[in-house]
Amino acid sequence: MLDFSALTLENAPKIKHLFTRSYSKLCDYVYGTVLLWRDMWPTEFAVYDDILFLRIKLSEEKIAYMLPVSDDLNKALDILDKFHPEAKQFTNVPYGEIEALKQHYNEITAEVIETGGDYIYPAESMATLGGRKLHGQRNHMNYLDRTWAFHFEEINKNNVDDVRNFIERKAVTSSSALFQEGNKKTLEVLDNPEIYDFSTLVLYAENKVIGFTFGTVLRDTLYVTIEQADRDYRGAYPKLASAFVSKHLDKGIAYVNREDDLGDEGLRKAKMSWNPCEVVERFIVSVC
């Protein structure tokens, strides 16, 4: 049987080892990202033959399935068809996998999700901020280097309260449920570091936190799930981003996913200013 259960903080560690791939480098198939947004988009999971199946409750009446996390997509879809023949809609499907669904189901329709695609960057250029197109970010970072005494730390029990205080001072405030949930779950990460198991980095200037970030390495990509910095300190964002990527270069990463822009024009401009090599769109695919 393929029995689905709600994803919770308690049962998530049992399936962490099954997050072995991400289709077209989309963050939607990464353990930390799925766990962080499990309540915003109510998420359920099932396991069969070491294949991870995920589905999301889009509304009271509507459920959409993710692509099964498996290196044999056809085999996984056969299992899903067998136990859940009603599974007729897939969400968070990258363009590159639409053809595989078409071959499996013959007739499908695909519609792009309008909240923006994931921004993918070359890891080496983000680490060095080299090249003409990143000279603006490099200039901001150099300003911070010249102006303030700074250092980096990983988040630990000795500095976690510093990070919490920074969030209270500088967290994005908005009536948006998305921003509110993001702030709530960021604090949850700090309270449960062993469950989320993120790689972390904190930027200090003048002995106070001016930025921090969480992320995950999966195969050849670093997925940056949370990144906050104090804009009163010019250069904080590029300094933090560059250092976080540099920290993981020896793990063989070639790309950085800094996730989507949530349909926000300001975020879109900010992410484009980093010169992405690709923007991976998401699609809803319905089986006819």
N, C-alpha and C positions, 0 to 999 in steps of 0.2 A: 504493500500500500504506500501511497504518497500522502502522508498526513501533514498538514500545515499547522504551525504553531506561531503565535505572535512573537516577534523578536523582542527580547528584553535584555536589560543589563546583566541579568543573572545567567541567561542561557547563551548569550553571544559568544563567550570564550570557547564553548564546545564546538562551534562551527568555524572559528577563525582560520583554522588550518585549511579549510576548503576554498578560501578565497585565493585561488591560484592564478587567475588571469583576469584581464580587463579588456573587453572588446573595444578595439580601436582606441585604446587608452582612455576610455570614458571613466570618470571617477565613480560612477554609479555602481560599479562592480568591485569596489575597494572596501574592505572590512570597516575601517574607521569612518568612512563617509556614510556607509549604509547604517551603521550603528548611531551615528550622530543625528541623522534625520529620520530615524525609525518612527518617531511620533508625529512629526510634521506630515509625513506620508506613511500612514500606518503600514508596517511591513511584516509579512509572515514568511516563514521559511520551511522547507522540508528537505530531507536528505534521503537519497536512494543510490546505492552502489557508488558511494563517495562522490556523487554529483549533488551540487547545491542548487536548489530551486528557490526562487524568490518571487513573491507577488506583492502588489501594492494595492491598497484600497483607495481608489480615486474618488469615490463618493459612496453614499449609503448603498447604492445598487450596483456599483460598477467596480470590478476588479480587473487589473491588468497584470500580466506576468512579465517578469524580466527574462532575458535570455538565460538559460541554465548555465551555471558556471562549470564548464567542462571543456576539455580539449577535443571532444567528439560531440559536436552540436547535434548532428542528426540522431545519434543514439539517445541523447538527452531528450530531444523533442519526441522521439518514439515513446519514451517512458512517460512523458507528460501527456501525450495523446492517449496512452493506454489508461492511465488512472484519472485523468481530468480532461475528457474529450470536450468539455465545455470551454476549455481555455482557447478563446478565439481572438484575444487581443494581447499584444505585447507592447511594452513601453520602454523608453530609454534604449531604443535600438539605433545604433549608428548606421550611417548610410552603407558602410562596407558590409554589413551583415544582412541587408534587406534581400539581396539576391539569394542568400542561403535559405531564408524563410520562404522565398518565392519558389525555390526548387522543391522544398519540402511540402508546401501546402498547395502549390500550383497557382491559386488565385488569391491575391492579397491586395490591400490598398495601404499606402503609406502617407502619413501627414506629419510635417515637421512640427516639433514642439517649439513654441515661440519664446521660451524663456532664455534663449541664447545657448550657444554651444560651449564646449570646454576649450580653453585656450592652451595650446601646446607650444612649448618653447625648446630650443636646443639647450641642453644642460650646460655645455661648455661656455656658450655666449652669456648665459645668465650668471654663471659663476664669476666670469671675468669682466662682464659689462663691456666687452671689447667691440670695436667696430663703430662706424659712423652713426648707425641708426640708434645706438644706445648711448651716444655721447651725452645726452641730456641727463639720463639716469646716473651716468658716471660722474658728471659734474656735481650733481646733488650729493652723491656719496662722498666725493672728495671734500665738499664743504663740511660735512659732518666730521670727517677725519681731521680737518684743520681746526675745528671750532671747539669740540668737546672731547674730554677723556672718556673713552668707552671700553667696554669689554663684553664678552659673551659668556653665558652659562647655559647648561641644560636645566630644565625644570626639575627640581628636587624638593625634598621636605624642608630644606632650609630657605628656599626662596619662593615657595609657592604662594605665600601670603603677599609677597611683593607683586606677584602677577595678579592675584585677586584684587589688590588695591588699584592696580593699573586699570583693570577691567571696569571697576566701579567708577573710575575717573574718566575713562576714555572710550568705553564701549559705545558702539553705534546705537543711538537712541532713535527709535522710530515706532510709529503706531503699527507698522507692518508686522503681521504674525510671524513672518519669515525671520525678520531681524530679532524679534523677541525670543523666538525659539533658538536661534543661533547663539544668542547671549546666554540663555539658560543652559544649553548643552555644552558650551565652552566651560562653564563652571563645573558641570558634571565631569568633564574630562579631567579637570584639576583634582576633583575628589576621588576619581577612579582611574589613576594612571595605569595600574596594572591590567585593567580590563581593556582599555582603549589601546594601550601599547603603542602610542605614537612616538615617533622621533620628535624631539622638541629643541627649541633654541630661544633664549631670552637675550635681548639687547639692553644693556645698561649704559646710561650716560650720566656722568656726575653722580654715580652710585644710586641712581633710581631707574626703574624699568621704563623704557621708552618704546618697547615693542616685544612681541613674542610670536611664535609660529609653531604649528603642529603639522606633521605630515607622515606619509607612509611610502616606503619603497616597495614596489611590486614589479618584478622583472626588470625592465630597463628604464622604468619611469619613476620619478619622485612626484607623488600626489600631495599638493599643499592644500590641506583642508581648512585650516584657520590661520589667518595672518592679520595682526593688528599692530599699528604703530602710531606714535604721537606725531601728528603733522606739525606741531609747534617746533619740532626738531627737524629742520630741513635735512633730508638725506636719510632719515630713519628707515623708510620703506626699502629703498634700494640697498642700503647697507645690510638690513636683515635678510632680504631675499637672496642677495648674492652670497652671503655667508652660509645660509641654510643649504643652498645648492652645493656650494663648495664642500661642505661637510660630508656630502654623500657621493662625490665623484669617485672615490675609491671603491664604492660598492657597484660600480659598473653602470651607473645611470647614463642614459643618452638624452633623455627628455624630461621635461618638467610640465606637469599639468597643474595649472593654477585655477582650475574649475571655471564655471560659467559667470556671466555678468548679471544673472537674475532679471534680464530684460531692462536693466538700469543704464541709461545713457552715459552717466558719469563713470560707472564701472567699466562700461564698454570702451570708452576713450582711454581710461587708465590701463586696461589690459592690452589694448592695441598699441599703446606707446612703448610696450616692451617687445614689439616686433615678433609676434607669434609665427611659427612656421606652419601652423595648421589650426583651424577652428573646427572641432568635431561636433556636428549637429546631432541632435536626438530626434527620433521619429516614433510616433505611435503607428504600429502596424496591425491591421485588422485582417483576419482570415475570412474570406468570403464564403 
